[in-house]
Amino acid sequence: MAANSMNNLTTLIKRLEAATSRLEDIAQSTVDPSSAASGVPPNSRALMGLPGSAAGNAQSQPPAVQAEDLPASVGAFDEIVNTDIVKFVKYGEQIGGVVADQSAGVMRAFGAQRKILLIATQAKKPDVQSPLYMEILTELQRQMGSVGDLRETNRTSPLANHLSAVSEGITALGWITIEPDPAKFVTDVFGGAQFFGNRVLKEYKERDRKHVDWIQSFYQIFKSLVRYVKDHHAAGLIWNKNGRDAREVMQDAPPGQSGTNAPVPQGSGGAGGNGAAPPPLPPPPPPPPPLPTLESTAPGAQLKAQDGGDMDAVFAQLNQGEAVTATLRKVDKSQMTHKNPALRASSIVPQRTSSQTSLSSMSRGKSPAPPGKKPKPESMRTKKPPRKEMDGNKWIIENYESESQPIQLSAHMSQMILISRCRDVTVQISGKANAISIENSPGLSLIVDSLVSSVDVVKSSRFALQVFGVVPTVLLDQVDGATVYLAPTSLETEIFTSKCTGVNLNVPSGAGDGDDAADDLEDYDECALPEQIRSYVKKGKVVSEIVEHAG
């Protein structure tokens, strides 16, 4: 009885909210048009074009699904949008700029997914290989792509980590195509987003609280989304077996429910944040200059040139045969340095030493480099093509540089991974590999699930490692600047350092309770590894202690 009473109370509250929303829309429709354009930021329903918004009621067609008749799965999704997404967009507007634009793009992407959820409750599942199925996903893919494009076009921005975190995380909306465990897919995607989000937390934890609130609200979206998928679509997106054809449902849906025409929120602080039209495009570049005229060097010969050059004259000159060299000046033997020793003795042409002659060079080896000569810089060395291939039971990844997307690899327990001469790239290893060895790879970011033995890093500055499972040992040798993130399951990891500086270890501030995947999304505490060692002789033995600074 108590459960039935609670369900009745929940239904009554939803109906009251729907009635209130319609009354507000009626009131807004009676407001003078000049006041409606006052620049007030729209709410989440207006952003997504959901039922109950003023924009949706302005359409001539009535909504096909009333608010009180929404399926439970769509109503729960709306709750995520009206709470977590709205809060995320609000924090993004406080930061402003491209972050606000990208936050609004997340709202539009969720609006596109809501349309798919609503279609699934009324239609049969189409064939996943059919054009109709791809048409249903087109708008969601477009909105997700627009969020990722903001990252690609602003890679030099000081807020690049913000954009990368959202760009990696927005792919979690692809859970609707995953079976049979979409919740695990959302959790795995969160790992890639958390890698960049933790950088935001580390950089702004003591500087600007609104950046911390923004990324934590983004984390909360994942928690709510994981819980939603587990509750309503645990084995994959549920379609209506007894429903209509999906194309008919798409045609019957009014534009207000599509989520495709969602405007950019006003006051977002980004481009167009004040409601003004975007600036006009720059003028086209000027036309190229005319081609130069071709003149012959032969005496009295003048080639005709038309506007932009005459190619016939070029070929005519090339086809002269031996006459081409007729105008070249003959060099007298008295002017040839190899036949006139007197010229070599003058200051005009310096005499070659014996070490510079070809015969003497062949008779002896290359002269050793002078002491203190620096090696050739990396920028002047020949660049080899990127390589990612399997050699026996070893994966070899080398010569990658500044890759825009993570290098993903699936490994097994019997396989080792060798990473060499990579710069400013992210490598993501899924599965449980045997061991990973890294050398001469500055700016490398490594994401791993679990390992049997260890991660060995040599001469790789600005190294970053994030562990989701279990890694027994981490070996760092000649590494300047390293950040290691450990999961609750990898707190027993041993870290060995040699000739290293600036190594920071990030451990979870609290262990997750329960087996819910969302409980593992938590904050980190940063701990610096010691660098200074004090050594002295005591009773004939050398004793070494870590130097601790008080105060």
C-alpha positions in Angstrom: 0.0 0.0 0.0 2.8 2.4 0.8 4.4 1.9 -2.6 1.1 2.5 -4.4 0.6 5.7 -2.4 4.1 6.9 -3.3 3.5 6.2 -7.0 0.2 8.1 -6.8 1.9 11.0 -5.1 4.6 11.1 -7.8 2.1 11.0 -10.6 0.2 13.9 -9.0 3.3 16.0 -8.6 4.2 15.4 -12.3 0.7 16.5 -13.4 0.9 19.6 -11.2 4.3 20.5 -12.7 2.8 20.0 -16.2 -0.2 22.2 -15.5 2.1 24.9 -14.0 4.3 24.8 -17.1 1.3 25.3 -19.4 0.0 28.2 -17.3 3.5 29.8 -17.5 3.5 29.4 -21.3 0.1 31.0 -21.6 1.3 33.9 -19.5 4.4 34.3 -21.7 2.4 34.2 -24.9 0.5 37.3 -23.6 3.6 39.4 -23.0 4.4 42.2 -25.3 6.9 41.1 -28.1 9.3 43.9 -27.2 9.7 42.5 -23.7 10.1 39.0 -24.9 13.3 40.1 -26.7 14.8 41.5 -23.6 17.6 39.0 -23.5 16.4 36.8 -20.6 18.2 33.5 -20.7 15.9 30.6 -21.7 15.4 27.7 -19.4 16.4 24.1 -20.1 13.1 23.3 -21.9 13.5 26.2 -24.3 17.1 25.2 -25.0 16.0 21.7 -25.9 12.6 22.4 -27.4 10.9 20.1 -24.9 7.1 20.1 -24.4 6.0 22.8 -22.0 8.3 25.5 -23.4 7.1 28.7 -25.0 9.0 27.9 -28.1 7.3 24.5 -28.3 3.7 25.9 -27.8 4.3 28.5 -30.4 4.1 25.8 -33.1 0.9 25.4 -35.0 0.8 21.6 -34.3 -0.2 20.4 -30.9 2.4 18.1 -29.1 2.0 14.5 -29.8 2.8 13.5 -26.2 1.5 15.5 -23.3 3.7 16.1 -20.3 1.6 14.0 -18.0 1.7 11.1 -20.5 5.5 11.0 -20.8 7.0 7.5 -20.3 8.9 7.0 -17.1 12.2 6.6 -18.9 11.8 10.0 -20.7 10.6 11.7 -17.5 13.7 10.4 -15.7 15.9 11.7 -18.5 14.2 15.1 -18.3 15.1 15.2 -14.6 18.8 14.8 -15.4 18.5 17.6 -17.9 16.6 20.0 -15.6 19.0 19.5 -12.7 22.5 18.3 -13.6 22.7 19.7 -17.2 21.2 23.1 -16.2 23.7 23.4 -13.4 26.5 22.5 -15.7 25.5 25.1 -18.3 25.1 27.7 -15.5 28.7 27.1 -14.3 29.9 27.2 -17.9 28.3 30.6 -18.4 30.2 31.9 -15.3 33.5 30.9 -17.0 32.3 32.2 -20.3 34.0 32.1 -23.7 34.3 28.9 -25.6 33.6 26.9 -22.4 30.1 28.4 -22.2 29.6 27.6 -25.9 30.6 24.0 -25.4 28.4 23.6 -22.3 25.5 24.8 -24.3 26.4 22.3 -27.0 26.2 19.5 -24.4 22.6 20.7 -23.6 21.7 20.4 -27.3 23.3 17.0 -27.6 21.2 15.8 -24.6 18.2 17.3 -26.4 18.9 15.3 -29.5 19.2 12.1 -27.4 15.9 12.8 -25.7 14.2 12.8 -29.2 15.7 9.3 -29.8 14.4 8.1 -26.4 11.0 9.4 -27.1 10.9 7.7 -30.5 12.0 4.4 -28.9 9.0 4.4 -26.6 6.6 4.7 -29.6 8.3 2.8 -32.4 9.7 -0.6 -33.2 13.5 -0.9 -33.4 14.7 -0.6 -37.0 17.5 -2.6 -38.5 20.8 -1.2 -37.2 22.2 -1.5 -40.8 19.3 0.4 -42.4 19.4 4.1 -43.5 16.4 4.8 -41.2 18.5 3.8 -38.1 21.3 6.1 -39.2 18.8 8.9 -39.9 17.6 8.6 -36.3 21.1 9.0 -35.0 22.1 11.8 -37.4 21.1 14.8 -35.3 22.8 13.3 -32.2 26.0 12.7 -34.1 26.0 16.2 -35.4 25.5 17.8 -32.0 28.3 15.5 -30.5 30.5 16.5 -33.4 30.0 20.2 -32.8 31.1 19.7 -29.2 34.3 18.0 -30.4 34.9 20.6 -33.1 35.3 23.3 -30.4 38.2 21.3 -29.0 39.9 20.9 -32.3 39.6 24.6 -33.2 40.9 25.8 -29.8 43.8 23.5 -29.0 46.0 26.5 -28.1 43.5 27.9 -25.7 44.5 28.1 -22.0 41.2 26.2 -21.4 42.2 23.3 -23.6 41.9 20.8 -20.7 38.3 22.0 -20.2 37.4 21.4 -23.8 39.2 18.1 -24.0 37.3 16.8 -20.9 33.9 17.6 -22.4 34.9 16.4 -25.9 36.0 13.0 -24.5 32.9 12.7 -22.2 30.2 13.7 -24.8 30.9 10.3 -26.5 29.1 8.7 -23.6 25.8 9.6 -25.3 26.6 6.8 -27.7 25.4 4.3 -25.1 22.1 4.0 -27.0 23.9 1.9 -29.6 25.7 -0.4 -27.0 24.5 -3.8 -26.0 24.4 -5.6 -23.6 26.0 -3.3 -21.0 25.7 0.4 -21.9 26.3 1.5 -18.3 29.9 0.0 -18.4 30.4 1.9 -21.7 29.5 5.2 -20.0 31.8 4.4 -17.1 34.7 3.6 -19.5 34.2 6.9 -21.4 34.2 8.8 -18.2 37.8 7.5 -17.6 39.0 9.4 -20.7 37.1 12.5 -19.7 38.4 12.3 -16.1 42.0 12.3 -17.3 41.6 15.8 -18.5 39.1 16.8 -15.8 41.7 16.0 -13.1 44.1 18.4 -14.7 41.4 21.1 -14.4 41.0 20.2 -10.7 44.7 20.3 -10.1 45.2 23.6 -11.9 42.3 25.6 -10.4 41.8 23.9 -7.0 43.5 26.8 -5.3 42.9 29.5 -7.9 39.3 29.8 -9.1 36.4 27.9 -7.5 34.1 28.2 -10.4 36.3 26.0 -12.6 36.2 23.3 -9.9 32.4 23.6 -9.6 32.1 23.3 -13.4 34.1 20.1 -13.8 32.5 18.5 -10.7 29.1 19.3 -12.2 30.2 17.5 -15.3 31.3 14.5 -13.2 27.8 14.5 -11.7 26.3 14.2 -15.1 28.1 10.9 -15.5 26.9 9.6 -12.1 23.3 10.4 -13.0 23.6 9.0 -16.5 25.1 5.7 -15.2 22.3 5.4 -12.7 19.7 6.2 -15.3 21.0 3.7 -17.8 21.1 1.0 -15.1 17.5 1.7 -14.0 15.8 2.0 -17.4 18.1 0.5 -20.1 20.3 -2.0 -18.4 20.8 -4.3 -21.4 20.5 -1.6 -24.1 18.1 1.0 -25.4 14.5 -0.5 -25.0 12.2 0.0 -28.1 8.5 -0.6 -28.2 7.9 -4.1 -29.7 4.3 -3.3 -30.4 4.9 0.2 -31.6 4.6 1.8 -35.0 7.2 2.3 -37.7 10.0 4.6 -36.6 9.7 6.8 -39.7 6.0 7.4 -39.0 6.8 8.4 -35.4 9.6 10.8 -36.7 7.1 12.4 -39.1 4.4 12.8 -36.5 6.8 14.4 -33.9 6.4 18.3 -33.9 9.6 20.3 -34.3 9.4 21.4 -30.6 10.1 17.8 -29.5 13.0 17.1 -31.9 15.6 18.9 -30.0 17.2 19.8 -33.3 16.4 23.5 -33.4 17.7 24.3 -29.9 19.1 27.9 -29.9 22.4 28.8 -28.3 21.6 30.0 -24.8 21.7 33.8 -24.4 24.0 35.3 -21.9 26.4 32.3 -22.3 29.4 34.6 -22.5 30.6 33.1 -25.7 30.1 34.2 -29.3 26.7 35.5 -29.7 26.2 35.6 -25.9 24.4 39.0 -26.1 22.0 37.9 -28.7 23.9 39.9 -31.4 24.4 38.5 -34.9 27.8 36.9 -35.5 30.5 39.1 -37.2 30.6 39.1 -41.0 33.0 36.8 -42.7 36.3 38.4 -43.8 36.6 39.4 -47.5 38.1 36.9 -49.9 41.8 37.1 -50.6 43.0 39.2 -53.5 43.6 37.5 -56.9 47.1 36.2 -57.6 49.5 38.4 -59.5 49.9 37.9 -63.2 52.6 35.5 -64.3 55.9 37.1 -65.4 56.6 37.5 -69.1 59.3 35.3 -70.5 62.1 37.0 -72.5 64.8 35.1 -74.4 68.5 35.7 -73.7 69.3 35.4 -77.4 70.3 38.6 -79.1 67.4 40.2 -80.9 65.0 37.5 -79.8 61.8 38.7 -78.0 59.1 36.2 -77.0 55.6 37.4 -77.1 53.7 37.2 -73.9 50.0 37.3 -73.3 48.2 38.2 -70.1 49.3 35.8 -67.5 52.3 34.3 -69.5 52.6 32.4 -72.8 53.4 28.7 -72.3 54.0 28.2 -76.0 57.0 30.5 -75.7 58.4 28.4 -72.9 58.2 25.2 -74.9 59.6 27.0 -78.0 62.6 28.0 -76.0 63.1 24.5 -74.6 62.9 23.0 -78.1 65.8 25.0 -79.5 68.2 22.1 -78.9 71.9 23.1 -78.9 71.0 26.7 -79.6 70.0 27.1 -76.0 73.7 27.2 -75.0 74.7 29.5 -77.9 74.6 32.6 -75.7 76.7 31.2 -72.9 80.0 32.8 -72.4 83.1 30.7 -73.0 85.4 30.5 -70.0 89.1 30.8 -70.9 91.6 28.3 -69.4 93.4 31.2 -67.8 90.3 31.8 -65.7 89.9 28.1 -64.6 91.2 27.7 -61.0 91.8 24.0 -61.4 94.1 24.7 -64.4 95.7 27.9 -63.1 97.6 27.6 -59.8 98.1 31.3 -59.7 94.4 31.9 -59.1 94.4 29.4 -56.2 97.2 31.3 -54.6 95.2 34.5 -54.6 92.8 35.6 -51.9 89.8 35.3 -54.3 89.6 31.5 -54.2 90.9 29.9 -51.0 93.0 26.8 -51.4 91.5 23.5 -50.2 93.5 21.7 -47.5 94.5 18.1 -47.8 91.8 17.1 -45.4 89.2 18.5 -47.8 90.3 16.6 -50.9 88.3 13.6 -51.9 91.4 11.3 -52.1 92.6 12.1 -48.6 89.1 11.9 -47.2 88.8 8.3 -48.6 92.1 7.3 -47.0 91.2 8.2 -43.4 88.1 8.0 -41.2 85.9 10.8 -40.1 87.4 13.3 -37.8 86.2 13.0 -34.2 83.9 15.7 -32.9 85.5 18.4 -30.8 85.1 18.0 -27.1 82.0 19.6 -25.6 80.1 19.5 -28.9 76.4 19.1 -28.3 74.4 16.3 -30.1 72.1 17.2 -33.0 68.8 18.5 -31.7 65.7 16.4 -32.3 64.2 19.0 -34.6 67.1 18.5 -37.1 66.9 14.7 -37.0 65.2 12.7 -39.7 61.6 12.0 -38.7 60.5 8.4 -39.2 56.9 7.5 -39.9 54.6 6.6 -37.0 54.5 2.9 -36.2 52.0 0.7 -34.3 52.3 -3.0 -34.9 52.5 -6.4 -33.3 55.9 -8.1 -33.3 55.6 -11.6 -31.8 54.1 -11.0 -28.4 55.1 -7.3 -28.2 53.2 -4.3 -29.3 55.5 -1.5 -30.6 54.3 2.1 -30.7 56.8 4.7 -31.8 57.4 8.0 -33.7 54.0 9.5 -32.9 53.9 13.2 -32.3 51.1 15.6 -31.3 48.3 13.3 -32.1 44.8 14.9 -31.7 43.2 11.6 -30.7 44.3 9.0 -28.2 46.2 6.0 -29.5 44.0 3.1 -28.4 45.2 -0.5 -28.0 43.7 -3.7 -26.7 46.2 -6.1 -25.0 46.2 -9.5 -23.3 48.1 -10.9 -20.4 50.8 -12.5 -22.6 51.6 -9.3 -24.4 54.2 -6.5 -23.6 53.9 -3.0 -24.9 57.0 -0.9 -26.0 56.5 2.9 -26.5 59.4 4.8 -27.9 60.2 8.3 -29.3 56.6 9.6 -29.0 55.9 13.2 -28.1 52.8 14.9 -26.7 50.5 11.9 -27.3 47.9 10.0 -25.2 48.0 6.2 -25.2 45.0 4.3 -23.9 45.5 0.5 -23.1 42.4 -1.5 -22.5 42.5 -5.0 -21.1 45.1 -6.6 -18.8 48.6 -6.5 -20.4 51.8 -8.0 -19.1 54.1 -5.0 -18.8 54.7 -1.5 -20.4 58.1 0.0 -21.2 58.4 3.7 -22.2 61.6 5.6 -23.3 62.4 9.0 -24.8 58.7 10.0 -24.9 58.2 13.6 -23.5 54.7 14.7 -22.8 53.3 11.1 -22.9 50.0 10.5 -21.2 49.2 6.8 -20.4 45.8 5.4 -19.5 45.8 1.7 -18.4 43.3 -0.8 -17.0 45.5 -3.4 -15.3 48.9 -4.9 -15.7 50.5 -8.2 -14.5 53.9 -6.6 -13.6 55.0 -3.0 -14.1 55.2 0.3 -16.0 58.9 1.2 -16.7 59.5 4.8 -17.8 63.0 6.1 -18.8 63.9 9.6 -20.0 60.3 10.8 -20.5 59.6 14.3 -19.0 56.1 15.5 -18.3 54.8 12.0 -18.0 51.3 11.3 -16.8 49.7 7.9 -15.8 46.2 7.0 -14.8 45.3 3.6 -13.5 41.8 2.2 -13.4 42.5 -1.3 -12.2 45.7 -2.8 -10.6 49.3 -2.1 -11.4 51.8 -3.7 -9.0 54.9 -1.5 -9.8 55.8 1.8 -11.4 59.5 2.4 -12.2 60.6 6.0 -13.0 64.1 6.7 -14.2 65.4 10.2 -15.2 61.8 11.6 -15.4 61.4 15.3 -14.9 57.8 16.0 -14.0 55.4 13.1 -13.6 51.8 12.8 -12.4 50.3 9.4 -11.3 46.6 8.9 -10.6 45.7 5.7 -8.7 42.3 4.1 -8.5 40.8 2.7 -5.3 41.8 -0.8 -6.4 45.5 0.2 -7.0 46.4 1.8 -3.7 49.0 -1.0 -3.1 51.1 0.1 -6.1 54.8 0.5 -5.4 56.6 3.4 -7.1 60.4 3.4 -7.5 62.1 6.6 -8.6 65.7 7.3 -9.7 67.1 10.7 -10.7 63.5 12.1 -10.9 62.1 15.5 -10.0 58.6 16.8 -9.6 56.8 13.5 -9.2 53.3 13.8 -7.7 51.0 11.0 -6.7 47.2 11.5 -6.7 45.2 9.1 -4.5 41.4 8.9 -4.1 40.2 11.0 -1.2 37.9 8.2 -0.2 37.2 4.6 -1.3 33.9 3.8 -3.1 31.3 2.0 -1.0 29.1 -0.4 -2.9 29.5 -1.9 -6.3 27.8 0.9 -8.2 30.0 2.2 -11.0 29.1 5.8 -10.1 30.6 5.5 -6.7 34.1 5.2 -8.1 33.9 8.8 -9.5 35.6 10.8 -6.7 38.1 13.5 -5.9 41.9 13.0 -5.5 44.4 14.1 -2.9 47.9 15.1 -4.3 51.0 13.9 -2.6 54.5 14.9 -3.7 57.2 12.2 -3.6 60.5 13.1 -1.8 63.5 14.4 -3.8 66.0 15.4 -1.1 68.0 12.7 0.7 70.3 13.3 3.7 73.1 10.8 4.1 75.7 10.4 6.9 77.9 7.8 8.5 76.8 6.3 11.8 78.9 3.5 13.4 80.7 2.8 10.2 77.6 2.5 8.1 76.0 5.0 5.7 72.5 6.1 6.8 70.1 7.9 4.4 67.0 9.8 5.5 64.3 11.8 3.7 64.7 15.6 4.3 61.5 17.0 5.7 60.9 20.8 5.8 59.0 22.1 8.8 56.8 25.1 8.6 
